[in-house]
Structure formats: C-alpha cells, structure tokens
C-alpha cells in the first residue's frame, strides 16, 4: 500500500522560511519524478516544483523561482521543499505527488499524470 505524507507546514511571517518534507512508502521512490503542488482557497491546484527521479534536473513555477528549492534523498524515500522569502500569496495547502508517467517531469506542471497524493500540509504566510 502506497503512503505519502507531507509535513513541515505552519504559520510564518512574510520573508520567513519553511522546509516541507514528504516521505513515501510502498513504492519504488527512485523510479518516479516527484513534485510539489499547492492549492489556495478558491483556486485550482498548481504545480510548484518538480525533480526528476535521479535528482539532476529541477523545474519551478515562475512565481517561486529563486525562492524555493526542491531536493530529494532516494535512500530515505524523502522529498523536500525549502521555501525562502515567503510571501502571503504562498499561503496554501502543499501536496507532494509522484509522476506516474515516468521519471522526467514532462507532465509537470499539469496534475493529470500525477498520483499517490498525500493529505497535504498547510502553509500560512502572514503579512
């Protein structure tokens, strides 16, 4: 049974930092590209960042480039998102998911081919 769990969210002031963690079990983690998505109240889920299965290439939404860093530790089945210079518009539920179409992030930032969604972790950035 596949289980994916996000953690690390919380309340932070604008300009602050958080690191999100996603741990996965029940799947061969190293075989999948992994991504972070977020969904703000009343908005559609959007792609934040994706990392290929070997970790050598990463992709970011324009809104987070230069502020967020995605990384992974395949030995620990863990995905990370380091978020710096947080803004109120970063407030959302953050989810991680696996790219079921393969290991290259080619379907990112779309959500259709992503699966094994976790329950999410809430990030709130106050102004």
TORKETOR-966852 format. One record per residue: residue number from 0; chain; x, y, z of N, C-alpha, C in turn. Coordinates in nm, 4 decimals. Layout:
BEGIN
+------+-------+----------+----------+----------+----------+----------+----------+----------+----------+----------+
: resi : chain :       nX :       nY :       nZ :      caX :      caY :      caZ :       cX :       cY :       cZ :
+------+-------+----------+----------+----------+----------+----------+----------+----------+----------+----------+
:  NUM :     A :        X :        Y :        Z :        X :        Y :        Z :        X :        Y :        Z :
...
+------+-------+----------+----------+----------+----------+----------+----------+----------+----------+----------+
//
This chain:
BEGIN
+------+-------+----------+----------+----------+----------+----------+----------+----------+----------+----------+
: resi : chain :       nX :       nY :       nZ :      caX :      caY :      caZ :       cX :       cY :       cZ :
+------+-------+----------+----------+----------+----------+----------+----------+----------+----------+----------+
:    0 :     A :   0.0840 :  -0.1184 :   0.0000 :   0.0000 :   0.0000 :   0.0000 :   0.0883 :   0.1246 :   0.0000 :
:    1 :     A :   0.0638 :   0.2120 :  -0.0948 :   0.1429 :   0.3341 :  -0.1052 :   0.0933 :   0.4357 :  -0.0029 :
:    2 :     A :   0.1887 :   0.4962 :   0.0659 :   0.1557 :   0.6014 :   0.1609 :   0.2511 :   0.7184 :   0.1399 :
:    3 :     A :   0.1936 :   0.8366 :   0.1281 :   0.2717 :   0.9587 :   0.1106 :   0.2237 :   1.0588 :   0.2147 :
:    4 :     A :   0.3177 :   1.1161 :   0.2885 :   0.2800 :   1.2072 :   0.3961 :   0.3680 :   1.3310 :   0.3908 :
:    5 :     A :   0.3037 :   1.4479 :   0.3874 :   0.3751 :   1.5746 :   0.3905 :   0.3801 :   1.6281 :   0.5335 :
:    6 :     A :   0.4841 :   1.7037 :   0.5634 :   0.4961 :   1.7684 :   0.6935 :   0.5804 :   1.8939 :   0.6798 :
:    7 :     A :   0.5814 :   1.9738 :   0.7859 :   0.6663 :   2.0921 :   0.7882 :   0.5943 :   2.2237 :   0.7671 :
:    8 :     A :   0.4655 :   2.2176 :   0.7378 :   0.3920 :   2.3415 :   0.7200 :   0.3731 :   2.4139 :   0.8516 :
:    9 :     A :   0.3206 :   2.5350 :   0.8426 :   0.2970 :   2.6136 :   0.9632 :   0.2674 :   2.7571 :   0.9304 :
:   10 :     A :   0.2684 :   2.8386 :   1.0339 :   0.2449 :   2.9821 :   1.0215 :   0.3781 :   3.0545 :   1.0283 :
:   11 :     A :   0.4026 :   3.1408 :   0.9309 :   0.5292 :   3.2127 :   0.9263 :   0.5029 :   3.3543 :   0.8771 :
:   12 :     A :   0.5845 :   3.4476 :   0.9191 :   0.5717 :   3.5852 :   0.8716 :   0.6311 :   3.6002 :   0.7327 :
:   13 :     A :   0.5807 :   3.6976 :   0.6605 :   0.6360 :   3.7257 :   0.5286 :   0.7866 :   3.7485 :   0.5397 :
:   14 :     A :   0.8591 :   3.6914 :   0.4443 :   1.0039 :   3.6988 :   0.4465 :   1.0705 :   3.5819 :   0.5165 :
:   15 :     A :   0.9904 :   3.5021 :   0.5845 :   1.0434 :   3.3883 :   0.6575 :   1.0653 :   3.2665 :   0.5697 :
:   16 :     A :   1.1040 :   3.1569 :   0.6345 :   1.1377 :   3.0337 :   0.5640 :   1.0703 :   2.9133 :   0.6290 :
:   17 :     A :   1.0459 :   2.8142 :   0.5469 :   0.9972 :   2.6844 :   0.5924 :   1.0569 :   2.5773 :   0.5034 :
:   18 :     A :   1.0713 :   2.4584 :   0.5582 :   1.1108 :   2.3434 :   0.4776 :   1.0048 :   2.2361 :   0.4911 :
:   19 :     A :   0.9477 :   2.1995 :   0.3785 :   0.8487 :   2.0930 :   0.3750 :   0.9174 :   1.9606 :   0.3465 :
:   20 :     A :   0.8635 :   1.8545 :   0.4038 :   0.9157 :   1.7202 :   0.3839 :   0.8032 :   1.6283 :   0.3397 :
:   21 :     A :   0.8334 :   1.5401 :   0.2484 :   0.7374 :   1.4405 :   0.2012 :   0.8040 :   1.3039 :   0.2095 :
:   22 :     A :   0.7468 :   1.2150 :   0.2865 :   0.8010 :   1.0802 :   0.2962 :   0.7049 :   0.9825 :   0.2296 :
:   23 :     A :   0.7616 :   0.8876 :   0.1582 :   0.6807 :   0.7918 :   0.0829 :   0.7203 :   0.6496 :   0.1194 :
:   24 :     A :   0.6220 :   0.5620 :   0.1171 :   0.6467 :   0.4204 :   0.1394 :   0.5546 :   0.3398 :   0.0492 :
:   25 :     A :   0.5928 :   0.2157 :   0.0240 :   0.5103 :   0.1291 :  -0.0594 :   0.5277 :   0.1473 :  -0.2084 :
:   26 :     A :   0.6239 :   0.2286 :  -0.2489 :   0.6543 :   0.2468 :  -0.3904 :   0.8055 :   0.2559 :  -0.4062 :
:   27 :     A :   0.8512 :   0.2303 :  -0.5280 :   0.9949 :   0.2424 :  -0.5569 :   1.0218 :   0.3891 :  -0.5863 :
:   28 :     A :   1.0488 :   0.4617 :  -0.4809 :   1.0567 :   0.6084 :  -0.4848 :   1.1518 :   0.6568 :  -0.5936 :
:   29 :     A :   1.2641 :   0.5891 :  -0.6079 :   1.3674 :   0.6368 :  -0.7009 :   1.3249 :   0.6259 :  -0.8470 :
:   30 :     A :   1.2166 :   0.5542 :  -0.8749 :   1.1709 :   0.5365 :  -1.0126 :   1.0825 :   0.6509 :  -1.0622 :
:   31 :     A :   1.0442 :   0.7396 :  -0.9711 :   0.9470 :   0.8422 :  -1.0078 :   1.0059 :   0.9829 :  -0.9980 :
:   32 :     A :   0.9725 :   1.0676 :  -1.0955 :   0.9861 :   1.2098 :  -1.0716 :   0.8839 :   1.2454 :  -0.9632 :
:   33 :     A :   0.9198 :   1.3429 :  -0.8807 :   0.8325 :   1.3841 :  -0.7705 :   0.8109 :   1.5346 :  -0.7786 :
:   34 :     A :   0.6949 :   1.5768 :  -0.7346 :   0.6632 :   1.7188 :  -0.7453 :   0.5874 :   1.7685 :  -0.6232 :
:   35 :     A :   0.5957 :   1.8988 :  -0.6058 :   0.5152 :   1.9696 :  -0.5077 :   0.4092 :   2.0505 :  -0.5830 :
:   36 :     A :   0.2893 :   2.0465 :  -0.5290 :   0.1791 :   2.1267 :  -0.5790 :   0.1207 :   2.2049 :  -0.4610 :
:   37 :     A :   0.0434 :   2.3063 :  -0.4912 :  -0.0245 :   2.3791 :  -0.3842 :  -0.1626 :   2.4222 :  -0.4313 :
:   38 :     A :  -0.2494 :   2.4400 :  -0.3337 :  -0.3846 :   2.4834 :  -0.3638 :  -0.4294 :   2.5831 :  -0.2583 :
:   39 :     A :  -0.4545 :   2.7044 :  -0.3040 :  -0.5048 :   2.8092 :  -0.2156 :  -0.6570 :   2.8037 :  -0.2149 :
:   40 :     A :  -0.7189 :   2.8556 :  -0.1113 :  -0.8655 :   2.8540 :  -0.1037 :  -0.9283 :   2.9192 :  -0.2263 :
:   41 :     A :  -1.0210 :   2.8490 :  -0.2881 :  -1.0918 :   2.9027 :  -0.4028 :  -1.0160 :   2.8989 :  -0.5333 :
:   42 :     A :  -0.8971 :   2.8387 :  -0.5323 :  -0.8147 :   2.8333 :  -0.6537 :  -0.7864 :   2.6896 :  -0.6923 :
:   43 :     A :  -0.7447 :   2.6714 :  -0.8152 :  -0.7088 :   2.5383 :  -0.8632 :  -0.5705 :   2.4982 :  -0.8097 :
:   44 :     A :  -0.5504 :   2.3674 :  -0.8048 :  -0.4193 :   2.3178 :  -0.7642 :  -0.3173 :   2.3534 :  -0.8721 :
:   45 :     A :  -0.2016 :   2.4016 :  -0.8301 :  -0.0977 :   2.4425 :  -0.9252 :   0.0346 :   2.3764 :  -0.8930 :
:   46 :     A :   0.1120 :   2.3537 :  -0.9986 :   0.2431 :   2.2947 :  -0.9809 :   0.3421 :   2.3964 :  -0.9271 :
:   47 :     A :   0.4168 :   2.3583 :  -0.8277 :   0.5175 :   2.4447 :  -0.7665 :   0.6576 :   2.4084 :  -0.8146 :
:   48 :     A :   0.6904 :   2.2796 :  -0.8067 :   0.8245 :   2.2374 :  -0.8434 :   0.8261 :   2.0878 :  -0.8677 :
:   49 :     A :   0.9179 :   2.0453 :  -0.9530 :   0.9317 :   1.9031 :  -0.9857 :   1.0791 :   1.8678 :  -0.9938 :
:   50 :     A :   1.1134 :   1.7454 :  -0.9571 :   1.2509 :   1.6973 :  -0.9631 :   1.2492 :   1.5593 :  -1.0266 :
:   51 :     A :   1.3411 :   1.5401 :  -1.1225 :   1.3439 :   1.4111 :  -1.1900 :   1.3912 :   1.3021 :  -1.0951 :
:   52 :     A :   1.3757 :   1.1779 :  -1.1370 :   1.3989 :   1.0682 :  -1.0440 :   1.5420 :   1.0615 :  -0.9950 :
:   53 :     A :   1.6387 :   1.0999 :  -1.0785 :   1.7783 :   1.0976 :  -1.0357 :   1.8176 :   1.2257 :  -0.9622 :
:   54 :     A :   1.7309 :   1.3262 :  -0.9692 :   1.7550 :   1.4495 :  -0.8964 :   1.8401 :   1.5526 :  -0.9680 :
:   55 :     A :   1.8870 :   1.5216 :  -1.0893 :   1.9794 :   1.6123 :  -1.1555 :   1.9106 :   1.7338 :  -1.2161 :
:   56 :     A :   1.7821 :   1.7253 :  -1.2457 :   1.7110 :   1.8373 :  -1.3062 :   1.5884 :   1.8722 :  -1.2224 :
:   57 :     A :   1.5647 :   2.0025 :  -1.2140 :   1.4515 :   2.0524 :  -1.1363 :   1.3758 :   2.1568 :  -1.2178 :
:   58 :     A :   1.2498 :   2.1741 :  -1.1844 :   1.1630 :   2.2676 :  -1.2544 :   1.0822 :   2.3454 :  -1.1500 :
:   59 :     A :   1.0589 :   2.4730 :  -1.1822 :   0.9882 :   2.5585 :  -1.0866 :   0.8835 :   2.6441 :  -1.1583 :
:   60 :     A :   0.7757 :   2.6707 :  -1.0872 :   0.6821 :   2.7713 :  -1.1340 :   0.7506 :   2.9068 :  -1.1281 :
:   61 :     A :   0.7156 :   2.9947 :  -1.2205 :   0.7781 :   3.1270 :  -1.2247 :   0.7612 :   3.2009 :  -1.0921 :
:   62 :     A :   0.6495 :   3.1782 :  -1.0262 :   0.6188 :   3.2512 :  -0.9034 :   0.7097 :   3.2146 :  -0.7871 :
:   63 :     A :   0.7815 :   3.1030 :  -0.7965 :   0.8657 :   3.0607 :  -0.6843 :   1.0132 :   3.0504 :  -0.7223 :
:   64 :     A :   1.0464 :   3.0736 :  -0.8474 :   1.1858 :   3.0640 :  -0.8912 :   1.2730 :   3.1584 :  -0.8104 :
:   65 :     A :   1.3865 :   3.1068 :  -0.7685 :   1.4794 :   3.1878 :  -0.6910 :   1.4495 :   3.1917 :  -0.5426 :
:   66 :     A :   1.3325 :   3.1430 :  -0.5032 :   1.2950 :   3.1433 :  -0.3611 :   1.2810 :   3.0023 :  -0.3052 :
:   67 :     A :   1.2341 :   2.9090 :  -0.3862 :   1.2118 :   2.7717 :  -0.3415 :   1.3175 :   2.6797 :  -0.4022 :
:   68 :     A :   1.3530 :   2.5755 :  -0.3279 :   1.4468 :   2.4752 :  -0.3760 :   1.3926 :   2.3362 :  -0.3456 :
:   69 :     A :   1.3786 :   2.2560 :  -0.4501 :   1.3328 :   2.1182 :  -0.4336 :   1.4540 :   2.0261 :  -0.4310 :
:   70 :     A :   1.4456 :   1.9220 :  -0.3499 :   1.5525 :   1.8227 :  -0.3457 :   1.4923 :   1.6899 :  -0.3009 :
:   71 :     A :   1.5711 :   1.5844 :  -0.3150 :   1.5236 :   1.4528 :  -0.2758 :   1.6383 :   1.3686 :  -0.2243 :
:   72 :     A :   1.6045 :   1.2720 :  -0.1403 :   1.7003 :   1.1751 :  -0.0897 :   1.6396 :   1.0375 :  -0.1189 :
:   73 :     A :   1.6840 :   0.9761 :  -0.2259 :   1.6239 :   0.8487 :  -0.2667 :   1.6519 :   0.7376 :  -0.1654 :
:   74 :     A :   1.7612 :   0.7478 :  -0.0933 :   1.7923 :   0.6463 :   0.0086 :   1.6924 :   0.6513 :   0.1241 :
:   75 :     A :   1.6333 :   0.7688 :   0.1452 :   1.5377 :   0.7862 :   0.2540 :   1.3935 :   0.7965 :   0.2051 :
:   76 :     A :   1.3723 :   0.7812 :   0.0744 :   1.2371 :   0.7943 :   0.0177 :   1.1736 :   0.9260 :   0.0582 :
:   77 :     A :   1.2498 :   1.0332 :   0.0504 :   1.2045 :   1.1618 :   0.1015 :   1.2258 :   1.2732 :   0.0004 :
:   78 :     A :   1.1274 :   1.3594 :  -0.0073 :   1.1288 :   1.4767 :  -0.0934 :   1.1228 :   1.6005 :  -0.0043 :
:   79 :     A :   1.1928 :   1.7052 :  -0.0451 :   1.1974 :   1.8285 :   0.0345 :   1.1596 :   1.9492 :  -0.0510 :
:   80 :     A :   1.1127 :   2.0527 :   0.0153 :   1.0925 :   2.1821 :  -0.0485 :   1.1355 :   2.2898 :   0.0504 :
:   81 :     A :   1.2484 :   2.3513 :   0.0211 :   1.2971 :   2.4621 :   0.1024 :   1.2386 :   2.5899 :   0.0464 :
:   82 :     A :   1.1655 :   2.6624 :   0.1317 :   1.0959 :   2.7831 :   0.0886 :   1.1517 :   2.9033 :   0.1634 :
:   83 :     A :   1.2100 :   2.9946 :   0.0905 :   1.2656 :   3.1177 :   0.1479 :   1.1864 :   3.2388 :   0.0982 :
:   84 :     A :   1.2045 :   3.3490 :   0.1662 :   1.1408 :   3.4757 :   0.1266 :   0.9918 :   3.4566 :   0.1004 :
:   85 :     A :   0.9271 :   3.3924 :   0.1927 :   0.7856 :   3.3596 :   0.1740 :   0.7000 :   3.4851 :   0.1675 :
:   86 :     A :   0.5958 :   3.4760 :   0.0851 :   0.5034 :   3.5864 :   0.0628 :   0.3617 :   3.5424 :   0.1023 :
:   87 :     A :   0.2762 :   3.6364 :   0.1357 :   0.1379 :   3.5984 :   0.1691 :   0.0713 :   3.5162 :   0.0589 :
:   88 :     A :   0.1070 :   3.5423 :  -0.0663 :   0.0468 :   3.4670 :  -0.1774 :   0.0964 :   3.3233 :  -0.1854 :
:   89 :     A :   0.1926 :   3.2857 :  -0.1033 :   0.2355 :   3.1454 :  -0.0955 :   0.1455 :   3.0647 :  -0.0020 :
:   90 :     A :   0.0535 :   3.1302 :   0.0652 :  -0.0375 :   3.0617 :   0.1557 :  -0.1230 :   2.9606 :   0.0794 :
:   91 :     A :  -0.1191 :   2.8356 :   0.1222 :  -0.1902 :   2.7284 :   0.0519 :  -0.1687 :   2.5971 :   0.1260 :
:   92 :     A :  -0.2443 :   2.4963 :   0.0831 :  -0.2121 :   2.3584 :   0.1195 :  -0.1092 :   2.3088 :   0.0186 :
:   93 :     A :  -0.0051 :   2.2469 :   0.0683 :   0.1017 :   2.1962 :  -0.0176 :   0.0967 :   2.0435 :  -0.0184 :
:   94 :     A :   0.1049 :   1.9890 :  -0.1388 :   0.0962 :   1.8445 :  -0.1590 :   0.2174 :   1.7950 :  -0.2375 :
:   95 :     A :   0.2580 :   1.6729 :  -0.2094 :   0.3559 :   1.6098 :  -0.2974 :   0.2891 :   1.4939 :  -0.3700 :
:   96 :     A :   0.3437 :   1.4598 :  -0.4836 :   0.2862 :   1.3546 :  -0.5663 :   0.3932 :   1.2982 :  -0.6577 :
:   97 :     A :   0.3678 :   1.1774 :  -0.7061 :   0.4605 :   1.1093 :  -0.7961 :   0.4129 :   1.1210 :  -0.9401 :
:   98 :     A :   0.5072 :   1.1381 :  -1.0317 :   0.4764 :   1.1450 :  -1.1743 :   0.4610 :   1.0034 :  -1.2275 :
:   99 :     A :   0.3368 :   0.9596 :  -1.2438 :   0.3100 :   0.8229 :  -1.2860 :   0.3429 :   0.7997 :  -1.4329 :
:  100 :     A :   0.3731 :   0.9066 :  -1.5067 :   0.4080 :   0.8910 :  -1.6482 :   0.5563 :   0.8625 :  -1.6658 :
:  101 :     A :   0.6325 :   0.8687 :  -1.5584 :   0.7744 :   0.8375 :  -1.5695 :   0.8601 :   0.9204 :  -1.4773 :
:  102 :     A :   0.9884 :   0.9291 :  -1.5117 :   1.0810 :   0.9923 :  -1.4199 :   1.1343 :   1.1268 :  -1.4642 :
:  103 :     A :   1.0684 :   1.1903 :  -1.5635 :   1.1294 :   1.3079 :  -1.6256 :   1.0602 :   1.4406 :  -1.5990 :
:  104 :     A :   0.9517 :   1.4441 :  -1.5260 :   0.8753 :   1.5681 :  -1.5009 :   0.8093 :   1.6238 :  -1.6266 :
:  105 :     A :   0.7996 :   1.5482 :  -1.7336 :   0.7474 :   1.6055 :  -1.8578 :   0.6009 :   1.6428 :  -1.8485 :
:  106 :     A :   0.5286 :   1.5837 :  -1.7567 :   0.3877 :   1.6181 :  -1.7446 :   0.3640 :   1.7349 :  -1.6490 :
:  107 :     A :   0.4688 :   1.7798 :  -1.5821 :   0.4597 :   1.8940 :  -1.4910 :   0.4522 :   2.0232 :  -1.5715 :
:  108 :     A :   0.3743 :   2.1232 :  -1.5342 :   0.3026 :   2.1420 :  -1.4081 :   0.1597 :   2.0878 :  -1.4055 :
:  109 :     A :   0.1188 :   2.0162 :  -1.5099 :  -0.0136 :   1.9560 :  -1.5068 :  -0.0242 :   1.8524 :  -1.3969 :
:  110 :     A :  -0.1453 :   1.8264 :  -1.3533 :  -0.1683 :   1.7311 :  -1.2451 :  -0.2174 :   1.5956 :  -1.2923 :
:  111 :     A :  -0.2578 :   1.5861 :  -1.4190 :  -0.3289 :   1.4673 :  -1.4677 :  -0.2512 :   1.3385 :  -1.4471 :
:  112 :     A :  -0.1217 :   1.3431 :  -1.4721 :  -0.0416 :   1.2208 :  -1.4662 :   0.0272 :   1.2008 :  -1.3326 :
:  113 :     A :  -0.0099 :   1.2827 :  -1.2347 :   0.0480 :   1.2668 :  -1.1018 :  -0.0479 :   1.1900 :  -1.0123 :
:  114 :     A :   0.0101 :   1.1053 :  -0.9276 :  -0.0721 :   1.0263 :  -0.8372 :  -0.0021 :   1.0056 :  -0.7056 :
:  115 :     A :  -0.0594 :   0.9209 :  -0.6233 :  -0.0083 :   0.8954 :  -0.4883 :  -0.0014 :   1.0265 :  -0.4100 :
:  116 :     A :  -0.1103 :   1.0994 :  -0.4121 :  -0.1150 :   1.2279 :  -0.3424 :  -0.1184 :   1.2069 :  -0.1912 :
:  117 :     A :  -0.0440 :   1.2925 :  -0.1214 :  -0.0523 :   1.2934 :   0.0234 :  -0.1690 :   1.3797 :   0.0699 :
:  118 :     A :  -0.1955 :   1.3845 :   0.2005 :  -0.3055 :   1.4656 :   0.2543 :  -0.2756 :   1.6143 :   0.2569 :
:  119 :     A :  -0.1481 :   1.6501 :   0.2404 :  -0.1117 :   1.7915 :   0.2367 :  -0.0651 :   1.8453 :   0.3710 :
:  120 :     A :   0.0047 :   1.9568 :   0.3634 :   0.0461 :   2.0300 :   0.4826 :   0.0186 :   2.1786 :   0.4569 :
:  121 :     A :  -0.0370 :   2.2438 :   0.5558 :  -0.0820 :   2.3822 :   0.5357 :   0.0291 :   2.4811 :   0.5650 :
:  122 :     A :   0.0466 :   2.5755 :   0.4737 :   0.1414 :   2.6855 :   0.4903 :   0.0622 :   2.8153 :   0.4921 :
:  123 :     A :   0.0829 :   2.8937 :   0.5961 :   0.0173 :   3.0232 :   0.6077 :   0.1235 :   3.1297 :   0.6280 :
:  124 :     A :   0.1241 :   3.2279 :   0.5412 :   0.2224 :   3.3362 :   0.5481 :   0.1476 :   3.4645 :   0.5812 :
:  125 :     A :   0.1811 :   3.5224 :   0.6943 :   0.1150 :   3.6454 :   0.7367 :   0.1934 :   3.7670 :   0.6889 :
:  126 :     A :   0.1206 :   3.8734 :   0.6612 :   0.1855 :   3.9953 :   0.6111 :   0.2282 :   4.0865 :   0.7249 :
+------+-------+----------+----------+----------+----------+----------+----------+----------+----------+----------+
//
